[in-house]
Amino acid sequence: AMAALGLCRAFGALLLSAGSRRARPPALPQPCLPGPVSALAACRGLGGSAPCCTTDPLWKCRTKYTVRPVGMKKTGGRDHTGRIRVRGIGGGHKRRYRMIDFQRLRYEKGAPPEPFTEKVISVRYDPCRRVRGAGSADIALVAGGNRKRWIIATENMQPGDSIMNSPHIGRMAVSASEGDAYALGALPVGTLICNLESHPGKGAQYIRAAGTCGVLLRKVNGTAIVQLPSKRHMQVLETCVATVGRVSNVDHNKRVIGKAGRNRWLGKRPHTGLWHRKGGWAGRKIKPLPPMKSYVNLPRVKAVE
């Protein structure tokens, strides 16, 4: 019996040694992470102690555009090292990101650079375009040709509307409707615009907040002067594209929060008690002393007649 047990142990050891000599399977490709995270993953591996989370969501690693909501991982205001970089962020309802195309003149693959129209399918609220919990601009799902995409909706944009996108600049100013995207050189002076480009083809970078709009003041030697919502003037090339109209959700700043829990739903974390308002309701009340009450009967002086 002892001899049989020894043979079994020796045979098992041979099997383990043979299995350990087998070639390891090829390593899985590393995920596409931003710069600092990729360096951290290379040093510590993906199973390191430091959390591999950044302020940049993982949807930026995608190379293919999609209109479907993409999952996001919350960071709580922390960078890839786990330290708080932005305070006041934490918790809140789950959110999914919708890829917004800020370049209105994005042609389909193989299509000539000509004006094209799109139809608005739906207009909805976007939870990821919230600014300090005060609300954000609505987004619109538009379709044209063989594609769909999300864009920032204007004030009066409704499902079923048709919008025009054109880069051409003619001799006469066009009669544009709200929601259309034209080059600044094609619009008449005094037009209210939003989603303004700083360089041709770069995409909208200015006047994207809810309820904001700019004014096309004048055109000078192939350039356009635009008044921003901050009343500052900006000079860009007349080939830069802008959207006609005002950004949607104008009354976003009139919403009443009502309670502290609503701010927590929006992902805003409170400060410590040192920063809270001292309204005087709680705690000891330090009041002035009441007036003195006298119990001494002083003699009265009679008036001399």
C-alpha positions in Angstrom: 0.0 0.0 0.0 2.8 2.4 0.9 4.6 1.6 -2.4 1.4 2.3 -4.4 0.9 5.6 -2.6 4.5 6.6 -3.4 4.1 5.7 -7.1 0.9 7.8 -7.2 2.7 10.8 -5.7 5.6 10.5 -8.1 3.2 10.2 -11.1 1.4 13.4 -10.0 4.6 15.3 -9.6 5.6 14.3 -13.2 2.2 15.6 -14.5 2.6 18.9 -12.7 6.1 19.4 -14.0 5.0 18.6 -17.5 2.1 21.0 -17.3 4.3 23.8 -16.0 6.6 23.5 -19.0 3.7 24.0 -21.5 3.8 27.3 -23.4 1.8 30.0 -21.9 -1.2 31.4 -23.9 -0.5 34.8 -25.7 -1.2 37.8 -23.5 -4.4 39.7 -24.1 -4.0 43.1 -25.7 -4.1 46.0 -23.3 -7.1 48.3 -23.5 -6.9 51.7 -25.0 -6.3 54.0 -22.1 -5.2 57.6 -21.9 -1.6 58.6 -21.7 -1.0 58.6 -17.9 -3.2 55.6 -17.4 -1.3 53.5 -20.0 2.0 54.3 -18.4 0.6 53.3 -15.0 -0.8 50.1 -16.4 2.5 49.2 -18.0 4.3 49.6 -14.7 1.8 48.1 -12.3 -0.5 46.1 -14.6 -4.2 46.4 -14.7 -4.5 44.7 -11.3 -2.4 47.3 -9.5 -3.4 49.0 -6.3 -4.0 52.4 -7.9 -7.4 52.8 -9.6 -7.2 53.0 -13.4 -9.8 55.8 -13.6 -9.4 59.2 -15.2 -11.5 62.2 -15.9 -11.7 61.1 -19.6 -14.4 58.5 -20.1 -13.6 55.3 -21.9 -15.9 56.2 -24.8 -13.0 58.4 -26.2 -11.1 55.2 -27.0 -13.8 54.2 -29.5 -13.0 54.7 -33.1 -16.5 54.1 -34.4 -19.3 56.6 -33.8 -22.6 55.3 -32.4 -25.8 56.9 -31.3 -26.4 54.3 -28.6 -25.7 55.4 -25.0 -22.3 54.4 -23.8 -21.6 53.5 -20.2 -19.5 55.7 -18.1 -17.5 55.1 -14.9 -17.7 57.8 -12.3 -14.4 59.0 -10.9 -15.6 61.0 -7.8 -13.3 63.9 -8.8 -10.2 61.7 -8.5 -7.4 61.2 -11.1 -5.5 58.0 -12.0 -3.6 58.1 -8.7 -6.7 58.1 -6.6 -6.3 61.6 -5.2 -9.1 64.2 -5.3 -8.4 66.7 -8.0 -11.9 68.3 -8.2 -13.8 68.7 -5.0 -17.6 68.6 -4.6 -18.1 65.6 -7.0 -19.5 62.3 -5.9 -22.5 60.0 -6.0 -25.5 60.8 -8.1 -27.7 58.9 -10.4 -26.2 56.6 -13.0 -25.6 58.3 -16.4 -24.8 57.1 -19.9 -23.0 59.2 -22.4 -24.3 60.0 -25.9 -21.7 61.0 -28.4 -22.5 64.5 -29.7 -21.2 65.6 -33.1 -20.1 69.2 -32.8 -19.1 69.4 -36.5 -22.2 70.0 -38.4 -20.5 69.8 -41.8 -19.4 66.2 -41.4 -20.0 64.5 -44.7 -20.6 60.8 -45.2 -17.8 58.6 -46.4 -17.4 59.1 -50.2 -20.0 61.9 -50.4 -19.1 65.2 -52.2 -18.8 68.4 -50.1 -22.2 69.7 -51.0 -25.1 71.1 -48.9 -27.3 68.4 -47.4 -30.4 68.2 -45.2 -31.2 66.2 -42.1 -34.4 65.5 -40.3 -34.9 65.8 -36.6 -36.1 62.5 -35.1 -36.3 63.4 -31.4 -35.3 66.0 -28.8 -34.3 64.9 -25.3 -32.5 65.8 -22.1 -28.9 64.9 -21.8 -27.7 64.2 -18.3 -24.0 64.5 -19.2 -24.3 68.1 -20.3 -25.1 69.4 -16.9 -23.1 72.5 -15.7 -22.9 72.8 -11.9 -26.3 71.2 -11.5 -28.0 74.1 -13.1 -29.2 72.3 -16.2 -27.9 71.8 -19.7 -28.8 72.1 -23.3 -31.1 69.5 -24.9 -29.8 67.3 -27.6 -31.5 66.2 -30.9 -31.2 63.0 -32.8 -31.0 63.8 -36.5 -30.9 61.5 -39.5 -29.7 62.1 -43.1 -28.5 59.8 -45.8 -27.4 56.5 -44.2 -26.5 57.7 -40.8 -27.8 59.2 -37.5 -26.1 61.5 -35.0 -26.6 63.6 -32.0 -26.4 67.4 -32.1 -27.1 70.3 -29.8 -30.7 71.3 -30.2 -31.8 74.9 -30.6 -34.6 76.7 -28.7 -37.6 75.9 -31.0 -36.4 72.6 -32.6 -39.1 70.0 -32.8 -39.2 66.4 -34.1 -40.0 66.4 -37.8 -38.1 69.6 -38.6 -35.7 69.6 -41.5 -32.4 71.4 -41.0 -29.9 72.5 -43.7 -26.1 72.2 -43.6 -24.2 74.2 -46.2 -20.6 75.5 -46.5 -21.2 77.7 -49.6 -20.9 81.5 -49.5 -22.9 83.3 -52.2 -23.1 86.9 -53.3 -26.4 87.4 -51.4 -27.1 86.5 -47.8 -29.3 83.4 -47.3 -32.6 83.4 -45.6 -31.8 80.8 -42.9 -34.2 79.1 -40.5 -33.5 78.2 -36.9 -31.4 75.1 -36.6 -29.6 75.5 -40.0 -25.8 75.5 -40.1 -24.2 77.9 -42.5 -20.8 79.6 -43.0 -20.7 83.0 -41.3 -20.1 84.6 -44.7 -23.4 83.4 -46.0 -25.5 84.8 -43.1 -26.9 88.3 -42.9 -25.5 90.8 -40.3 -27.4 90.7 -37.0 -28.3 87.0 -37.1 -28.4 85.2 -33.7 -26.0 82.2 -33.8 -24.7 79.5 -31.6 -22.3 76.5 -31.8 -19.6 78.6 -33.3 -16.3 77.3 -34.7 -12.9 79.0 -34.0 -11.3 77.4 -37.0 -12.9 76.0 -40.1 -13.7 72.3 -39.7 -12.7 72.1 -36.1 -16.2 71.8 -34.7 -18.2 74.0 -32.4 -16.3 75.3 -29.4 -18.1 78.5 -28.4 -21.7 79.4 -27.5 -22.8 75.9 -26.5 -24.2 76.4 -23.1 -28.0 76.3 -22.5 -29.9 79.4 -23.4 -26.9 81.3 -24.9 -26.6 83.0 -28.3 -24.2 85.3 -30.1 -24.7 88.0 -32.7 -23.0 88.4 -36.1 -22.0 92.0 -36.0 -20.2 92.7 -39.3 -17.9 91.2 -42.0 -14.5 92.6 -42.7 -12.1 91.4 -45.5 -13.0 87.7 -45.4 -13.6 87.6 -41.6 -16.6 87.9 -39.4 -17.0 89.7 -36.0 -19.2 87.9 -33.5 -20.4 89.1 -30.2 -20.2 86.3 -27.6 -22.6 85.9 -24.7 -20.0 87.6 -22.4 -20.2 90.7 -24.7 -16.7 90.2 -25.9 -16.0 90.4 -29.6 -14.4 87.5 -31.5 -13.0 87.7 -35.1 -13.0 84.4 -37.1 -12.8 83.5 -40.7 -16.1 83.8 -42.6 -15.8 80.1 -43.6 -16.3 79.0 -40.0 -19.7 77.4 -39.5 -22.3 78.4 -36.9 -25.9 77.3 -36.2 -28.7 79.8 -36.6 -30.7 80.4 -33.4 -30.4 80.1 -29.7 -29.4 77.1 -27.7 -32.3 75.2 -26.1 -33.3 75.0 -22.5 -33.4 78.7 -21.9 -35.1 78.5 -18.4 -32.5 76.1 -17.0 -31.5 78.5 -14.3 -35.1 78.9 -12.9 -35.4 75.4 -11.7 -35.8 75.2 -7.9 -33.6 72.6 -6.2 -35.8 72.5 -3.1 -33.7 70.3 -0.9 -30.2 69.0 -0.4 -31.0 65.6 -1.7 -31.7 66.8 -5.2 -28.2 68.1 -5.4 -27.0 64.7 -4.3 -29.0 63.2 -7.2 -27.1 65.5 -9.5 -23.7 64.3 -8.3 -22.8 67.2 -6.1 -21.1 66.3 -2.8 -21.5 68.8 0.1 -18.6 70.5 1.9 -17.7 69.9 5.5 -19.7 71.6 8.3 -17.2 74.4 8.4 -18.6 75.7 5.1 -22.3 75.3 5.8 -24.4 78.4 6.5 -25.1 79.3 10.1 -28.7 80.3 9.9 -29.2 80.4 13.7 -32.0 77.8 13.9 -29.9 75.1 15.6 -27.8 75.4 18.7 -27.8 77.8 21.6 -29.4 81.2 21.1 -27.4 84.1 22.5 -30.0 86.8 23.0 -29.7 90.2 24.7 -30.7 90.3 28.4 -34.2 91.4 29.2 -34.7 94.8 30.8 -34.4 95.0 34.6 -37.6 94.8 36.6 -37.7 96.9 39.7 -39.5 95.9 42.9 -38.5 99.0 44.9 -41.3 101.5 45.7 -39.7 104.8 45.4 -41.4 107.8 47.0 -43.3 110.0 44.6 -42.6 113.7 44.5 -45.8 115.8 44.5 -46.0 118.6 42.1 -45.9 122.1 43.6 -49.0 124.1 42.7 
